[in-house]
Amino acid sequence: MFYETASNAHGLPHDPFKALVTPRPIGWITAMSAKGEINLSPYSFFNAVSERPPMVAFSSSGRKDAVTFVEETGEFVCNLATFDLREQMNLTSAVLPRGENEMVHAGLAAAPSRLVRPPRVAAAPAALECKWLRTVPLNPLGGGEPSYYLVIGQVVGIHIDDRFIVDGLVDTAAMRPIARSGYRDYFVATPETKFSITRPGG
């Protein structure tokens, strides 16, 4: 099949776009408002975008609390969403009144960050402390108001649970991170599904 996205006339019961750009890492973002309010929410339009210096970005549909809070304080944390935390991650996607703490709503304990004010998810095996760089409105072709906003941050500190450092390497698969697909679907990385391959030239 082929369809043009402008008309989105694919004839399927659900838009297949997000089922094709997959699996997508989940940025489980902790942000704090200028008043000290905490927001924790998962973003599946998320990834690392630079290594030196390390940078990450997440894209929000509309200017949700996370975007507003990040811009107010200039800081956020990306917590690793894992299979063991899948239910709590899902609970933090609920639409709550502004200022209501999703960590409390999901029954998650907070742990202090070292270099930024927003806390991290204590149970997450890894977390990235970030300083906000900029927010980019994703304006569509032909103009018009943006539907999404890309938030870019530089990673200034990284937490890793020592249990997952094996022979000097991070055993990411042992953490069992989850990734988003389309519809209601997710993937989980496991040691059994991990494979290694050497690039040409070493």
N, C-alpha and C positions, 0 to 999 in steps of 0.2 A: 504494500500500500504506500501511498504518498499523499501528504496533505500540506497545504500552506498554513503556517501558524497564524497569519493575519485573520483568516476566517475560522480557523480551528475546526474545520469541517471533517474531522477524522471518522465520524460515524460510530465511535466507540462510547461505551457508557461513561468512561472517565478519561481525562486527558492523559495520554501516555508519556508526556515529556519527562516527568520526574522518575518514571519507571525505566527510562533509558539512560539518563545521566545518573549512574548508580554503580556501586554503593557510595553514598555521600557521608563523610564523617559528620558527627554531631558536635556542634559547639554548644556546650552546656554552660551558658554565660551567667556569671554572677555580676551584678552591677549594683551600685549604691547611689542614691540621690544626694543632692546637697543637704537634705534634711536628715540623712542617715537611713532612709528607707532601703530595704533590700529587695532586689528582684532576681529570681533565678528562672531561666527559661531556655529551652532547647531550640537550636537553629540548625536545620539540615543543609542550608546553603552556607557552608562553612569550610574553610581549609587553611592550611599554611600557604603563604604566598611568597615568602622570602626566607633565606637561611642566614645571610650575613647582611644586616642584622636579622634575627628571626622575627618574622611578622606573620600575623594571622588576620583573617577577615571573616565577618559574617554578614549576611544580607537579611534584612528585616522587611517583611511585608507591612508597609506603613511605618510610622514613627511610634513604635511601641515603647513601653516603659524602659526596656533595656537600652534602646537608642537614646532616649531622653536622659536617663540616669548617667550613661557613659559620657555624654556630652557635658553634663553638669559637673561631674567630678574628674573626668579625664582618665578614668581607670576602669578596668574590668578583669575578670578571671575566666579562663576557659577550663572547665572541669571535664575529665574524661568520663563519658557515659559508657557503662559496661553492662554486660548481660545481668549481673547480679543486682544492678541498680535500675533495671529497665522500667519497673513499675513506678518507682519514685520519679524517674525522668519523665515518664508519661504524665504523672500527676502535676508536674511543674509546667506543663503546657496548658493547664486550665486558665481560663480568662477570669482573673480575680480583680477586685477593685484596686486602683492604684494605691501603692503603699502597703498592701497586704503581702506578707512575706511567704513566698512560695516554698522556701525551705521548711518553714513551720508547717505549711499545708501538706507537704509531702513526708513529714516526719524525719527530715534529714538534720543531722547535727552539723553545725558550722565549725570551721577551723580558721584561726587567724592567718592572714597572708603576711608576708615579710616586708614587701616593698610597696604594696598598694592597700587601700582601705577596704575594698569589698572582700568579704570572707570567701573561702573556698569550701567545697563539699568535703567534709572530713573523710567520708567513706570512699571517695574517688581515689584510685591508685595513682593518678597523676593530675597535675593542674598547672596551667600557665598563667602567671601574673603578667598583665599587659597595661601599657600606657597608650591611651588613645592618640592616634595621629590625625585622622580626619574622617569625615563622613561624606560619601560620594552619592548624590542622587542618581539613580539609574534611569536617566531620561530615555524614552523609546525613540526609535526612528520616526522622523516626521514631526517631532516635537510632542508637546503635551506634558501633563504633570506626571512625575514618577510614581510608580506603585511600590518600588523597593528602594531601600537605602543601604549602601554598603559601608560598614563600619570597619576601619582598618586600625590595627593596634600593633605596637612593637612589644615583643615578649621581653620582659626585664628580669624575670625570675621563674624557675621551674621546680616544681615539687614532684618527686618520684618515690613511690613506696619501695623501700630497699628490698623487699621480698621479691621484687620483679627484676632485679639486676643480677644477671647470671653470667659469670665469667667476663665481667666488664661490659656486657651488652644488656640493653633493656629488652626483656622478653615480653614484647607487646602482646603477642598472641595469648600468653598466659593471663593477661589482664581481661581478656575476652571483650574487647571494645565492640560496641554495636554501631551499625551504620544504617542510614535511611535509604529506602527504596521508594517506589511509588505506592499509592494507595495506603493500606495499613501495614505495609510490609517493611521488615527490617532484616539485616544480615548480622551475623556475629562472627568475628574472627576467633579461631581456635588454633591450638598447636597442630591439630590434625589437618587443618586446611592451609597452613603456612607452607610456602615453598621458597627456595632461594635460586637465583640465577645470576650468572656473572655477565656483566655488559661487555661488549666487544672492546678490546684494548685493556681489559682489567677493570 
